[in-house]
Amino acid sequence: MYKFIIEGIENTNQYEELIKVFLTQEEYVLISRDDMQNAELQNEEQNAQPHFFEEFCFEGDKDKLKREIYRFLEKETGKSPKWGILTGIRPVKLAGEMTDQLGGDEALKKLDDEYLLHPEKSRLITNILDYQRKLLGKPEKDSLSIYLGIPFCPTRCLYCSFTSNQVKKPEIDRYLEALHKEIEYCGAKMAQRNDAPESLYIGGGTPTTLNEVQLEGLLKKISECFDLSRLKEFTVEAGRPDTITPEKLEVMKRYGVDRISINPQSMKQHTLELIGRAHTVDQTLEAFKMARDAGFDCINADLIAGLPEEGLDDFKSSVDTMIDLGAENITVHTLAVKRASRLKELDAEFNYRREDLREEMLTYAHEALGKAGYEPYYLYRQKHTSGNTENIGFCKRDLISAYNVRIMEEAQSILALGAGGISKVYYPDENRLERVANVSNYEIYIDRIDEMILRKENNFWR
């Protein structure tokens, strides 16, 4: 076991996230010098024997300290993580800030030399940055993105830690009544300020858990309350193939929805059953056919690399099938085992098993999608990701998602409605965001909807 002692630093979280890339939680202890002294006193008082086998002390500035930790653990473990010392979830945003300050060549050099990224990763994020800026540019001053959350799903996936509930129609109706009230308030406030949404995204949960009547009521309320004349995209995360019907697709098309997600996660039936997805492979294929018949020409499909009991050939098959189906966007996630998921309870060290397999899966996805004409257009990372890899959205025909780009670059206000929604107010002069959160529990959201509105009045619109 390794004992890391950090001196002169109050918040050790970012260092611990780096250490976790190399070691499981049972293999290290990270403490401050004060904590160590207190522990030694307790050991003396209790006549206890220390249980640490190794001890290391690091001093210096933040990035220098990270480099020392990285290089030490690289030597000890034989691992050389490709993301270097970066532990944040938005490396493309970092590349953008560095490019603006230093220029492209110097930013690339700094990513390689000071952040210790492997060249393939530093070039990946700088290429994505260039692609985003070429197609989207900067957000207009009075624009924002809107997110509406529907926190309901047919079942809960094995790896899920999001706000999702399995409830019957009356509960969904009660929730929608509260959500409609928040929509009315936000629409009036935006009209008063002459703000306009650049993108509108309905996510979850699974929004198509709503039946046709509920879905039409929601979309009708949105069209009545928001000025959509400058909208670049309107997305509904249809998600579960078993919740998609021709009637729901017709309703979405009628109200201007131009992007949907059909998220199989895997095209292996055994995997779907193992992770708690209630749909079949055939239902995914049928959902694509229904969406094409309804006139949707921009479909996103989510796949997850590293699902339990899947090998490389299984993942290859899923990627190849999505390419054959012609999905305009394919988002390749690497499984992240969050603390609140059932998978974490079943296997606490799942993230560290077969790390090389995740890398092989992502390499195949890059190569196959590139040959098929897809470009990587947005990227983010998560904590607890298997193999310390990343999530990447690929698109063809330049059909990028403005909402996905904006939420990662953090240069535009995000107005989030519904249970679990976290609005973000952007202050351009200071280049910072302030979060304004709704409660995550849908029942509390319903009971306290007036308070949620007041939070926005006092904190978002000021």
C-alpha positions in Angstrom: 0.0 0.0 0.0 1.2 3.5 -0.8 0.9 6.4 1.5 0.8 9.8 -0.2 1.4 12.9 1.9 0.5 16.3 0.4 1.9 19.4 2.1 0.5 22.9 1.8 -2.7 21.9 -0.1 -6.2 22.0 1.4 -8.2 20.4 -1.4 -6.6 17.1 -2.4 -9.4 15.9 -4.7 -7.7 16.5 -8.0 -4.6 14.6 -6.9 -6.7 11.7 -5.7 -8.5 11.6 -9.1 -5.0 11.2 -10.7 -3.9 8.5 -8.3 -7.1 6.6 -8.9 -6.1 6.3 -12.6 -3.2 4.1 -11.5 -4.4 2.5 -8.2 -7.5 1.0 -6.7 -8.8 2.5 -3.5 -7.4 -0.4 -1.5 -3.9 0.3 -2.8 -3.3 3.8 -1.4 -4.0 6.4 1.3 -3.8 10.1 0.6 -3.6 12.4 3.5 -2.3 15.9 4.4 0.7 16.4 6.8 -1.7 17.5 9.6 -3.9 14.4 9.1 -0.7 12.2 9.3 0.4 13.8 12.5 -3.0 13.3 14.1 -3.1 9.6 12.9 0.4 9.1 14.4 -0.7 10.5 17.7 -3.7 8.2 17.7 -1.5 5.2 16.9 0.8 6.0 19.8 -2.2 6.4 22.2 -3.7 3.1 21.1 -0.3 1.4 20.8 -1.3 0.5 17.3 1.0 -0.6 14.5 1.1 1.5 11.3 -0.5 -0.3 8.4 1.3 1.7 5.6 4.1 0.0 3.6 5.3 3.0 1.6 5.4 6.7 2.2 5.9 9.5 -0.3 5.9 13.3 0.2 5.3 15.7 -2.7 5.7 19.5 -2.6 5.4 22.1 -5.3 2.9 23.9 -7.5 -0.3 22.2 -8.7 0.8 20.9 -12.1 4.4 20.1 -11.0 3.0 18.1 -8.2 0.7 16.2 -10.6 3.6 15.5 -12.9 5.7 14.1 -10.0 2.8 11.8 -8.9 2.2 10.7 -12.5 5.8 9.9 -13.2 6.3 8.1 -9.9 3.2 5.9 -10.5 4.1 5.4 -14.1 7.4 3.8 -13.0 5.8 1.8 -10.2 2.8 0.4 -12.1 4.1 0.2 -15.7 1.0 2.2 -16.8 1.3 5.3 -18.9 -2.3 6.8 -19.1 -2.8 8.6 -22.3 -4.5 11.6 -20.8 -1.5 12.5 -18.7 -2.2 14.6 -15.7 -5.6 15.8 -16.9 -8.5 14.8 -14.6 -11.1 17.4 -15.7 -14.1 16.4 -17.9 -13.6 19.2 -20.5 -10.2 18.9 -22.2 -11.5 20.5 -25.4 -12.4 23.6 -23.4 -8.9 23.7 -21.9 -7.4 23.4 -25.4 -9.5 26.3 -26.5 -8.4 28.6 -23.6 -4.8 27.7 -24.2 -5.1 28.2 -28.0 -6.6 31.7 -27.4 -3.8 32.6 -25.0 -0.8 31.0 -26.7 -1.7 30.1 -30.2 -2.3 26.6 -31.6 1.3 25.4 -31.9 2.2 26.5 -28.4 -1.0 25.1 -26.9 -0.2 21.7 -28.5 3.3 21.8 -27.1 2.1 22.6 -23.6 -0.5 19.7 -23.7 2.3 17.3 -24.6 5.1 18.6 -22.4 3.4 20.0 -19.3 0.1 18.0 -19.1 1.9 14.8 -20.4 -0.8 13.9 -22.9 0.1 11.3 -25.4 0.3 13.0 -28.8 -2.8 11.2 -30.1 -4.9 12.7 -27.4 -3.6 16.2 -27.7 -4.1 16.2 -31.4 -7.6 14.7 -31.0 -8.8 17.5 -28.8 -7.2 20.3 -30.9 -8.7 18.9 -34.1 -12.1 18.7 -32.4 -11.7 22.3 -31.3 -10.9 23.5 -34.8 -13.9 21.6 -36.2 -16.3 23.1 -33.6 -15.2 26.6 -34.2 -15.4 26.2 -38.0 -19.0 25.0 -37.9 -20.5 26.8 -34.9 -18.3 29.7 -34.0 -19.1 31.5 -30.8 -22.6 31.8 -29.4 -24.6 34.9 -30.0 -24.7 37.3 -27.1 -28.4 37.0 -26.3 -28.7 33.3 -27.0 -28.9 30.4 -24.6 -29.5 26.7 -24.6 -32.6 25.1 -23.0 -32.7 21.7 -21.3 -35.9 20.1 -20.2 -35.6 17.0 -18.0 -38.1 14.1 -18.0 -36.9 11.9 -15.0 -38.7 8.7 -15.9 -37.5 5.5 -17.5 -39.2 2.1 -18.2 -36.4 0.3 -16.2 -33.2 1.3 -14.4 -30.0 0.3 -16.2 -27.3 -1.6 -14.2 -24.7 1.3 -14.7 -27.1 4.2 -14.3 -26.7 7.0 -11.7 -29.0 9.6 -13.3 -32.2 10.9 -12.1 -34.7 8.3 -13.3 -37.9 6.8 -11.9 -40.3 4.1 -12.8 -43.8 5.4 -12.2 -47.3 5.2 -13.6 -49.3 7.8 -15.7 -50.9 9.8 -12.8 -47.4 10.6 -11.4 -46.1 11.7 -14.8 -49.2 13.9 -15.2 -48.5 15.6 -11.9 -44.9 16.1 -12.9 -45.8 17.6 -16.2 -48.2 20.0 -14.6 -45.3 21.4 -12.5 -43.0 21.4 -15.5 -45.5 23.4 -17.6 -45.6 26.0 -14.9 -41.8 26.4 -15.0 -41.9 26.6 -18.8 -44.6 29.3 -18.7 -42.4 31.4 -16.3 -39.2 30.9 -18.2 -40.8 31.7 -21.6 -42.3 34.9 -20.2 -39.0 35.9 -18.7 -37.1 35.2 -21.9 -39.6 37.3 -24.0 -39.2 40.2 -21.5 -35.4 40.1 -21.9 -35.5 39.4 -25.7 -33.4 36.2 -25.2 -33.8 33.4 -27.7 -32.8 29.7 -27.5 -30.1 28.5 -29.9 -30.8 24.9 -29.1 -33.5 23.0 -27.2 -32.9 19.6 -25.7 -35.4 17.3 -24.0 -33.5 14.7 -22.1 -33.9 12.4 -19.1 -34.5 9.7 -18.1 -36.3 8.8 -21.2 -38.6 11.5 -22.6 -40.5 9.0 -24.8 -41.7 7.3 -21.6 -44.4 9.9 -22.0 -47.4 8.7 -24.0 -48.6 10.5 -27.2 -51.0 12.8 -25.3 -48.5 13.8 -22.7 -45.7 14.3 -25.3 -47.9 16.5 -27.4 -49.0 18.5 -24.4 -45.4 19.2 -23.5 -44.3 20.1 -27.1 -47.4 22.3 -27.5 -46.6 24.2 -24.3 -43.0 24.7 -25.4 -44.1 26.1 -28.8 -46.5 28.5 -27.1 -44.1 29.8 -24.5 -40.7 30.0 -26.3 -39.7 32.0 -29.3 -38.2 29.2 -31.5 -37.6 31.4 -34.6 -33.8 31.4 -34.1 -33.6 27.8 -33.0 -30.7 25.9 -34.7 -31.8 22.4 -33.4 -34.6 20.8 -31.4 -33.6 17.4 -29.9 -35.6 14.8 -28.1 -33.7 12.0 -26.5 -36.0 9.1 -27.5 -33.5 6.8 -25.9 -35.1 3.4 -25.3 -36.2 1.9 -28.6 -39.2 0.2 -26.9 -40.7 3.6 -26.0 -40.8 4.8 -29.7 -44.0 4.6 -31.7 -45.1 6.0 -35.0 -47.6 8.2 -33.2 -44.9 9.8 -30.9 -42.6 10.3 -33.9 -45.4 12.1 -35.8 -46.1 14.4 -32.9 -42.4 15.3 -32.6 -42.1 16.0 -36.3 -45.2 18.1 -36.3 -43.8 20.4 -33.5 -40.4 20.9 -35.2 -38.2 18.3 -33.5 -35.4 17.7 -36.0 -33.0 15.4 -34.0 -33.7 12.3 -32.0 -31.6 9.8 -30.1 -32.2 6.1 -30.4 -29.8 4.6 -27.9 -29.2 0.8 -28.1 -26.0 0.9 -26.0 -25.3 -2.5 -27.4 -26.6 -4.7 -30.3 -26.0 -7.9 -28.3 -29.2 -9.3 -26.8 -27.5 -11.0 -23.8 -25.9 -7.6 -22.9 -29.2 -5.8 -23.0 -30.7 -8.3 -20.6 -27.7 -8.2 -18.4 -27.7 -4.4 -18.0 -31.4 -4.1 -17.5 -32.6 -2.7 -20.8 -36.1 -3.9 -21.5 -35.8 -3.7 -25.3 -34.6 -6.1 -27.9 -32.1 -5.8 -30.8 -35.0 -6.1 -33.2 -36.8 -3.2 -31.6 -33.7 -1.0 -32.2 -33.8 -1.9 -35.9 -37.6 -1.2 -36.0 -37.2 2.1 -34.2 -34.7 3.3 -36.9 -37.1 2.2 -39.6 -40.0 4.1 -38.0 -37.9 7.2 -37.5 -36.8 7.2 -41.2 -40.4 6.6 -42.3 -41.4 9.6 -40.2 -38.9 11.8 -42.0 -36.1 12.1 -39.4 -32.8 12.7 -41.1 -30.7 13.3 -38.1 -30.5 10.4 -35.6 -28.0 9.9 -32.8 -27.2 6.5 -31.5 -25.3 5.9 -28.2 -23.0 2.9 -27.7 -21.1 2.0 -24.6 -17.6 0.4 -24.7 -16.7 -1.9 -21.9 -20.2 -3.3 -20.9 -20.1 -6.4 -18.7 -19.3 -9.7 -20.5 -18.7 -8.0 -23.9 -15.6 -8.7 -25.9 -14.1 -6.7 -28.8 -16.0 -8.6 -31.4 -19.3 -7.8 -29.7 -18.5 -4.1 -29.6 -17.3 -4.1 -33.3 -20.6 -5.6 -34.3 -22.5 -2.8 -32.5 -20.5 -0.1 -34.2 -20.8 -1.7 -37.6 -24.6 -2.1 -37.2 -25.0 1.6 -36.4 -22.9 2.6 -39.4 -25.0 0.3 -41.6 -28.2 1.9 -40.2 -26.8 5.3 -41.2 -27.0 7.1 -37.9 -25.9 10.6 -38.5 -24.4 10.9 -35.0 -22.8 8.0 -33.1 -21.7 8.8 -29.6 -19.3 6.3 -28.2 -19.2 6.2 -24.4 -16.8 4.3 -22.2 -18.6 2.7 -19.3 -18.3 4.7 -16.1 -19.2 2.9 -13.0 -20.6 5.6 -10.7 -21.0 5.2 -6.9 -24.9 5.3 -7.2 -25.1 2.5 -9.8 -26.0 -1.1 -9.1 -22.9 -2.2 -10.9 -20.7 -0.4 -8.4 -22.4 -2.4 -5.6 -21.8 -5.7 -7.5 -18.2 -5.1 -8.5 -16.4 -2.2 -6.9 -13.3 -2.6 -9.0 -15.0 -3.1 -12.4 -13.3 0.0 -13.8 -9.8 -1.6 -13.4 -10.6 -4.9 -15.1 -9.6 -5.3 -18.8 -8.4 -1.7 -19.2 -6.7 -2.6 -22.4 -10.0 -3.9 -23.9 -11.6 -0.5 -23.6 -8.7 1.1 -25.4 -9.0 -1.5 -28.2 -12.7 -0.8 -28.5 -12.3 2.9 -28.8 -9.5 2.5 -31.3 -11.7 0.3 -33.5 -14.6 2.9 -33.2 -12.3 5.7 -34.4 -11.0 3.7 -37.3 -14.3 2.3 -38.5 -16.2 5.6 -38.1 -13.4 7.5 -39.8 -13.5 5.1 -42.8 -17.3 5.6 -43.0 -17.0 9.4 -43.2 -17.7 10.4 -39.6 -15.8 13.2 -37.8 -15.3 13.4 -34.0 -17.0 16.7 -33.0 -17.3 16.7 -29.2 -15.5 15.0 -26.4 -15.8 14.8 -22.6 -14.4 12.6 -19.8 -16.0 11.3 -16.7 -14.8 10.2 -13.3 -14.7 6.4 -12.7 -14.4 5.7 -16.4 -13.2 2.2 -17.3 -9.6 2.3 -18.7 -9.3 6.1 -18.1 -10.6 6.8 -21.6 -13.2 9.3 -22.9 -16.6 9.7 -24.5 -16.7 11.0 -28.1 -19.5 12.2 -30.4 -19.0 11.5 -34.1 -21.0 13.0 -36.9 -21.2 12.8 -40.7 -22.2 15.6 -43.1 -21.2 18.1 -40.5 -24.4 17.4 -38.5 -23.0 18.3 -35.1 -25.1 18.9 -32.1 -24.9 22.6 -31.0 -26.3 21.7 -27.6 -23.6 19.1 -27.0 -20.8 21.5 -28.0 -22.2 24.4 -25.9 -22.6 22.5 -22.7 -19.0 21.3 -22.9 -17.4 24.6 -23.9 -19.2 26.5 -21.1 -19.4 29.8 -23.0 -23.2 30.2 -23.0 -25.9 30.2 -20.4 -27.8 26.9 -20.0 -31.4 27.2 -18.8 -32.4 23.8 -17.3 -36.0 23.0 -16.4 -37.4 20.1 -14.5 -36.3 17.8 -11.7 -32.5 17.4 -11.6 -32.0 20.4 -14.0 -28.9 22.4 -13.3 -29.0 25.8 -14.9 -25.7 27.6 -15.6 -25.4 31.4 -15.9 -22.5 32.5 -18.0 -20.7 35.7 -17.2 -18.5 36.5 -20.3 -16.5 39.3 -18.8 -15.3 36.9 -16.1 -15.5 33.8 -18.2 -17.2 31.9 -15.4 -20.5 30.0 -14.7 -22.8 30.1 -11.7 -25.0 27.0 -11.1 -28.7 27.3 -10.2 -30.0 23.9 -9.4 -33.5 22.4 -9.2 -34.0 19.6 -6.7 -33.5 16.1 -8.3 -36.4 14.3 -6.6 -39.4 14.7 -8.9 -41.9 14.6 -6.0 -40.1 17.3 -4.1 -39.8 19.3 -7.4 -43.6 19.1 -7.8 -44.2 20.2 -4.2 -41.7 23.0 -4.4 -42.2 24.2 -7.9 -42.7 27.8 -6.8 -39.4 27.7 -5.0 -37.7 26.4 -8.2 -39.1 29.4 -10.1 -38.0 31.8 -7.3 -34.5 30.3 -7.5 -34.3 31.3 -11.2 -35.8 34.7 -10.5 -33.2 35.5 -7.9 -30.2 33.7 -9.4 -30.5 33.0 -13.1 -32.2 36.1 -14.4 -30.4 38.7 -12.3 
